[in-house]
């Protein structure tokens, strides 16, 4: 029994420390499960050559489970939500949403779980710039350049009749020079999304006839 009595206080302290460490590691370190909801932008991956892709789903909501101390530091940018368009031809298709992220959190529900993607042939053409003066007494006398190149999906591009610039209310000056971004429009002057314009801006000279009188 002498070996038990010898340095008994040190042995007892070591035993209690070992029990506390074991308990902490097995029960407290993981902590209770914590859920976090994040809104993550949706990307379209592996779009085929000569195609452009678009979707009405721009972001998805994901639920992540893990230790609270780790999840609280995770921003939405830490996750990548995407659909894989590899091998898909032109047309409309529903694709499953995949999410990749750090190992700190287990990804649960993804809403929506699928996204409808429209794949269209890439095309471009040159269209005139249409300037809309701020009032009947003003006239756009110069537009530089007078035409721009609009590019994007063939279906949307077929509706384009021009690229419109809207001039804000002119000041009392007789001559106003502004730089504006042209927006593709259809025959009813409704803006069309999903198209690009080059150059991105045009120079417009407005003459205010009222200021001359």
C-alpha positions as CSV (number, residue, x, y, z in Angstrom):
1,X,0.0,0.0,0.0
2,X,3.0,2.3,0.3
3,X,3.1,2.8,-3.5
4,X,-0.5,4.2,-3.2
5,X,0.3,6.5,-0.3
6,X,3.5,7.7,-1.9
7,X,2.8,11.0,-3.7
8,X,-0.9,10.4,-3.3
9,X,-1.8,14.0,-3.8
10,X,0.1,14.3,-7.1
11,X,-1.5,11.1,-8.4
12,X,-5.0,12.2,-7.4
13,X,-4.4,15.6,-9.1
14,X,-3.2,13.8,-12.3
15,X,-6.2,11.5,-12.3
16,X,-8.7,14.3,-11.9
17,X,-6.9,16.3,-14.6
18,X,-7.1,13.3,-17.0
19,X,-10.9,12.9,-16.3
20,X,-11.5,16.6,-16.9
21,X,-9.6,16.6,-20.1
22,X,-11.4,13.4,-21.4
23,X,-14.8,14.9,-20.5
24,X,-13.9,18.2,-22.2
25,X,-12.7,16.6,-25.4
26,X,-15.6,14.2,-25.7
27,X,-18.5,16.4,-24.7
28,X,-17.6,20.0,-24.7
29,X,-15.3,20.5,-27.6
30,X,-17.8,19.6,-30.2
31,X,-20.6,21.6,-28.5
32,X,-24.2,21.4,-29.5
33,X,-25.1,21.4,-33.2
34,X,-25.6,24.9,-34.6
35,X,-27.5,25.8,-37.7
36,X,-26.8,28.8,-39.9
37,X,-28.7,30.0,-43.0
38,X,-26.8,31.8,-45.8
39,X,-27.8,33.3,-49.1
40,X,-25.2,32.4,-51.7
41,X,-25.0,33.6,-55.4
42,X,-25.6,31.0,-58.0
43,X,-23.0,30.5,-60.8
44,X,-23.4,28.8,-64.1
45,X,-20.4,26.5,-64.8
46,X,-19.1,24.8,-68.0
47,X,-21.3,26.6,-70.5
48,X,-20.5,25.1,-73.9
49,X,-18.6,27.0,-76.6
50,X,-20.7,29.3,-78.7
51,X,-23.5,29.4,-76.0
52,X,-24.6,31.9,-73.4
53,X,-26.5,30.9,-70.3
54,X,-29.0,32.6,-68.1
55,X,-31.3,31.7,-65.2
56,X,-34.0,33.4,-63.2
57,X,-32.4,32.0,-60.1
58,X,-29.6,34.3,-59.0
59,X,-29.0,33.0,-55.5
60,X,-29.9,30.1,-53.3
61,X,-30.4,29.7,-49.5
62,X,-28.3,27.0,-47.8
63,X,-28.5,25.6,-44.3
64,X,-25.1,24.7,-42.7
65,X,-24.7,22.7,-39.5
66,X,-21.5,22.6,-37.4
67,X,-19.8,24.0,-34.3
68,X,-21.1,27.5,-33.6
69,X,-17.6,29.0,-33.0
70,X,-16.6,28.0,-36.5
71,X,-19.9,28.7,-38.4
72,X,-20.2,32.2,-37.0
73,X,-16.9,33.1,-38.8
74,X,-18.0,31.7,-42.2
75,X,-19.3,34.4,-44.7
76,X,-21.5,33.5,-47.6
77,X,-18.4,34.0,-49.9
78,X,-16.9,30.8,-48.3
79,X,-19.4,28.7,-50.2
80,X,-19.9,28.2,-54.0
81,X,-23.3,27.4,-55.3
82,X,-23.5,26.4,-59.0
83,X,-25.1,24.3,-61.7
84,X,-23.1,22.3,-64.2
85,X,-24.0,23.0,-67.8
86,X,-21.4,20.7,-69.2
87,X,-22.6,18.9,-72.3
88,X,-25.9,20.7,-72.5
89,X,-27.0,22.0,-75.9
90,X,-29.0,25.1,-76.7
91,X,-32.4,25.0,-75.0
92,X,-34.1,25.1,-71.6
93,X,-33.0,22.6,-68.9
94,X,-33.5,22.1,-65.2
95,X,-30.3,21.4,-63.4
96,X,-29.5,20.4,-59.8
97,X,-27.8,23.0,-57.6
98,X,-24.5,21.9,-56.1
99,X,-22.8,23.6,-53.2
100,X,-19.1,23.5,-52.3
101,X,-17.6,24.9,-49.1
102,X,-15.2,24.5,-46.2
103,X,-15.2,21.4,-44.1
104,X,-16.1,23.3,-41.0
105,X,-19.8,23.0,-41.8
106,X,-22.1,20.2,-43.1
107,X,-24.3,21.5,-45.9
108,X,-28.0,20.6,-45.4
109,X,-31.0,21.9,-47.3
110,X,-30.5,24.0,-50.5
111,X,-33.4,26.1,-51.6
112,X,-34.2,26.0,-54.5
113,X,-32.5,22.6,-55.1
114,X,-32.8,23.0,-58.9
115,X,-32.5,25.9,-61.3
116,X,-34.0,26.4,-64.8
117,X,-31.2,27.4,-67.2
118,X,-31.8,28.8,-70.7
119,X,-28.9,28.1,-73.1
120,X,-28.9,30.1,-76.3
121,X,-26.6,30.6,-79.3
122,X,-24.2,33.5,-78.9
123,X,-24.7,36.3,-81.5
124,X,-24.0,40.0,-82.0
125,X,-24.9,42.8,-84.3
126,X,-24.6,46.5,-84.7
127,X,-27.6,48.7,-83.9
128,X,-28.3,52.5,-83.9
129,X,-28.1,54.6,-80.7
130,X,-31.5,56.2,-79.9
131,X,-31.3,59.4,-77.9
132,X,-34.3,60.6,-75.9
133,X,-34.0,64.3,-75.1
134,X,-35.4,65.5,-71.7
135,X,-38.1,67.7,-73.3
136,X,-39.5,68.7,-76.7
137,X,-37.4,71.9,-76.7
138,X,-34.2,69.9,-76.7
139,X,-32.5,68.0,-79.6
140,X,-29.7,65.5,-79.7
141,X,-27.6,67.0,-82.4
142,X,-24.5,64.7,-82.1
143,X,-24.1,61.1,-81.0
144,X,-20.7,59.6,-80.9
145,X,-20.6,56.8,-81.9
146,X,-23.9,56.6,-83.7
147,X,-24.0,52.8,-83.5
148,X,-23.0,50.2,-81.0
149,X,-22.5,46.4,-81.0
150,X,-25.0,44.5,-78.9
151,X,-24.1,40.8,-78.0
152,X,-25.7,38.0,-76.2
153,X,-28.3,35.2,-76.7
154,X,-29.7,35.0,-80.2
155,X,-33.3,35.0,-79.0
156,X,-33.0,38.2,-77.0
157,X,-30.8,39.8,-79.7
158,X,-33.5,39.3,-82.3
159,X,-35.8,41.6,-80.4
160,X,-33.3,44.5,-80.3
161,X,-34.1,47.5,-82.5
162,X,-31.6,49.9,-80.9
163,X,-29.6,51.0,-77.9
164,X,-31.4,53.8,-76.0
165,X,-29.9,56.6,-74.0
166,X,-32.1,58.9,-71.9
167,X,-30.8,62.4,-71.3
168,X,-31.8,63.9,-67.9
169,X,-33.3,67.3,-67.7
170,X,-30.9,69.8,-69.2
171,X,-29.8,72.9,-67.4
172,X,-30.3,76.4,-68.7
173,X,-27.2,76.0,-70.9
174,X,-27.8,76.1,-74.7
175,X,-25.4,73.2,-75.3
176,X,-24.9,70.2,-73.0
177,X,-22.5,67.4,-73.6
178,X,-23.1,64.2,-71.6
179,X,-21.7,60.6,-71.5
180,X,-24.3,58.0,-71.2
181,X,-24.7,54.2,-71.1
182,X,-26.8,52.8,-74.0
183,X,-29.4,50.1,-73.1
184,X,-30.7,47.6,-75.6
185,X,-34.4,48.0,-76.2
186,X,-37.1,46.3,-78.3
187,X,-39.6,48.0,-80.6
188,X,-41.7,49.2,-77.7
189,X,-38.6,50.8,-76.1
190,X,-38.6,48.2,-73.3
191,X,-35.0,47.4,-72.0
192,X,-33.7,43.9,-72.7
193,X,-31.6,42.2,-70.0
194,X,-28.8,39.7,-70.5
195,X,-27.1,41.6,-73.3
196,X,-23.8,43.5,-73.5
197,X,-23.1,46.7,-75.3
198,X,-19.8,47.9,-76.8
199,X,-18.6,50.5,-76.4
200,X,-20.2,50.8,-72.9
201,X,-20.8,54.6,-73.2
202,X,-21.6,57.1,-75.9
203,X,-21.2,60.9,-76.1
204,X,-24.3,62.9,-76.7
205,X,-24.6,66.7,-77.5
206,X,-27.9,68.2,-76.5
207,X,-29.0,71.6,-77.9
208,X,-31.6,73.4,-75.8
209,X,-33.6,75.5,-78.2
210,X,-35.5,77.2,-75.4
211,X,-32.3,78.7,-74.1
212,X,-31.7,80.4,-77.5
213,X,-35.0,82.2,-77.4
